[in-house]
């Protein structure tokens, strides 16, 4: 984490030294000339921090994941013990929090377009979803039922409930995606499609809103980064709720000055803080009443690269893994339809949680330190949106009288281009062999037609794939047989790359004598390369294809399901690599060339001092 920011005030400036008569009278040394250095600042320590962390998830890996039929874009939690998720196909699912884990409750095919917004009311009783179909669907969370549908005559941008507990009007604020107006609707009114009022304090489209129920104030942010406060009841500036009269006395122009904005906005439970994750990839935490900036954390790719080079070891990754994650990060920055990352507070307001390419960081705001990182080992998921449930679940597990109830906090996440919601808790996932099931639940089985289509495609692909290849290197030719029947996708990836001249000019960037020679990275440093489909693809292990001899051609990866374009040829038997790397070929001629490359002089990073290159790859239909 690259961070800066403080608690408002800075250190007092050094003061000039003055002579102390009493010291001179006592015969002590005279005071030295020059400025007095400031007293060392004591590190601020959060009392009971272990207790606060004990109420948060701590597992390094997600415990369970559940499916949608399309990419999950939104997740939210309710204080009534429910979790709501929305996906790009317009579907909304309700999940119930149990004493241990969650269970599926109900599924709505809510919208014709993708879910663009999901908002839960402050009292946890109502939820709404919006989409490009200009419809608003309202759900009663406790009865998990759809109760109201509102048709709009404008395209909704974002939505937020703005009523206090006990009020008769269920007011919902909805921004206009094509203008700066915010319209207030009473969803339980006789004519809910007609706004009760329109708030016109912005000059650009409003992209984020959040209601602070403690102070009855809505915070809204527009596309130009301008932050505004307005009352949820009177729609005027809430002078009684804040400690400033001019925005120039605050830091509320920080986003606009940085030419940035934020599509995510979260408020702490006590209403005293709010946080944004802006388009300049910075996390900003503000004090609500003063509008002052409390903390700023730089989570840009540039900051991540700096930490990877010279930061703490706990915040660093293997070079191959970091390169892969950085490639995903660049793709994420260009994906305009991807879910926007958010920052959430724990119930105490002392910690914030947010996602980075490294994993999910839990940051202590008082000590300004990273207290915990979740999901660092999950190198195939780039987590984005978060929702936290910390309250004790009402469930079916009986308890002995006089025993304390155990909290089971869960952190619900969605990930980039993934059809799943991921659950982090205080438990690591069970071993698949011991439990009889994996942690990834297939609650959305493929239809019969989809299974038949997939099998037909697999058989057709395997039958049409070549059986052999020749790699022409600067040291000579390496002939090897391919295994399209056992691993069709891996062979298709290699063959297509070869036909597209992807490997031409690529060097053998990693050579270890008595182990293997590795190539396939167009960047030449072990951090590059992708599959023909873009990104990565899954492993294809086969019990008949083992790393049992020299000359095995196998895929290099950074963990399960991270195959791209890099591959290696073994120079000895390497059985410890079985079921970790996909074997897709075997050398039939040219092992002398493999050993010649193996004997090349290398630097401390195992890279040959004199480049050994692939000049071209010839694909042959028949096995050699």
Buried (B, 14 or more C-beta within 10 A) or exposed (E): BBBEBEEEEEEEEEEEEEEEEEEEEEEEEEEEEEEEEEEEEEEEEBEEBEEBBEBBBBBBBBBBBBBBEBBBBBBBBBBBBBBBBBBBBBBBBBBBBBBBBBEEEBBBEBBEBBBBBBBBBBBBBBBBBBBBBBBBBBBEBEEBEBEBEBEBEBBBBBBBBBBBEEEEBBBBBBBBBEBBBBBBBBBBBEEBEEBBBEBEBBEBBBBBBBBBBBBBBBBBBBBBBBBBBBBBBEBEBBEEBBEBEEBEEBBBBBBBEBEBBBBBBBBBBEBBBBBBBBBBBBBBBBBBBBBBBBBBBBBBBEBBEEBBEEBEEEBBBEBBBBBBBBBBBEBBEEEEEBBBBBBBBBBBBBBBBBBBBBBBBBBBBBBBBBBBBBBBEBBBBBBBBBBBBBBBBEBEEEEEEEEEEEBBBBBBBBBBBBBBBBBBBBBEBBEEEEEEEBBBBEEBEEEEEEEEEEEEEEEEBBEEBBBBBBBBBBBEEBBBBBBBEBBBBBBBBBBBBBEEEBBBEBBBBBBEBEBBBBBBBBEBBBBBBBBBEEBBBEBBBBEEBBBEEBBBBBBBBBBEEBBBBBBBBBBBEBEEBBEBBBBBBBBBBBBEBBBBBBEBEBEEEBBBEEEBBBEEBBBBEEEE
